[in-house]
Amino acid sequence: FVMVGLMVSTSSLCASDGVANLSFAQSNTDDGAEAMAMVEPAPWFNPRGLHKLFPILVFAVIFHHSIPGLSHPVADKTKLSPIFRSTTAFCGLAYSFIGIVLGNAFGKNIDQSSNLNWRNFHAGEYGTELDEDGSVVGVVWWAKAISFFVVCFPALDVVSAFPLNAITLGNNIFEAMYGNKFHEVENNRWLKTQFRLLASIPPIILAIFVRELGTITDYAGTTGFVITFTFPALLYINSKRMAKEKHFSTSTYYTAAMISSTNTVAYGLFWFGLAMVVFVLVSTALGD
């Protein structure tokens, strides 16, 4: 809430700071037209950016694979449904609100990670000026505090969430590898640690070589289509087929709550996920 409040409430002031910095750069360069182009307002809708938007949307709300691990310690799981629903609704509203406000404030001058626009935040006219190199000097303490918090918070948030994601992925790989024999080794701490390291070390190594946030969200979000649409559809289709083969009921507690519990919808989601992967990868390759 603090992060959202600060970004929304200071976005106009921060955008003005950015314009002031660009004006300084324009006065010291022969390419003034390019500097001015960076402060043009962004269009409300641009179909050419859909292949960038879709992976980010999926990446922003993909957490369903962590629900079993998050809900396991909870004694009364009947109270979890409203919690997850309200969380999803809040995230959707917050992301939409932030996107509209910041997009309107910064226009085409917004960074791929919007919080980086606050790296030179100096609160406008509060006794600040630019030195010969264009760096802001004389920034009041509270503007420095806002800048530091907004710039650093997302990184700290990712660091805090990374272990949870690594544990979830490691546990899933662990169980998938041992299958029906998982119950025999699930309490083996050494094996569990190995699979968690397998889930956590490769992303750290890859992050050393890939620094562009846009590239990361493009491909991470693309895999999200498979995780969000394709795999759940396959699980539904195959579990229903296996239930019929074993003469079990295909109707569960969740069937009544899901109007989409049909093979037709499942196959539609399966092909939609694959189609979106192809669309994003092809569009990204052509765009690059």
Protein Blocks (a to p, Z undefined) as FASTA:
>chain_A
ZZmmmmmmmmmmmmmmmmmmmmmmmmmccklmlmmmmmgccdfbdfklmmmmmmmmmmmm
gcklmmmmmmmmpmblmlmmmmmmmmmmmmmmmmmmmmmmmmmmnmmmbcfblmlmmmmg
gghjnopacdfkopaehiafklmmmmmmmmmmmmmmmmmmmmmmmmmmmmmmmmmmnmmm
mmmmmmmmklmmmmmmmmmmmmmmmmmmmmbfklmmmmmmmmmmmmmmmmmmmmmmmmmm
mmmmnopafbdfklmmpmklcfklmmmmmmmmmmmmmmmmmmmmmmZZ
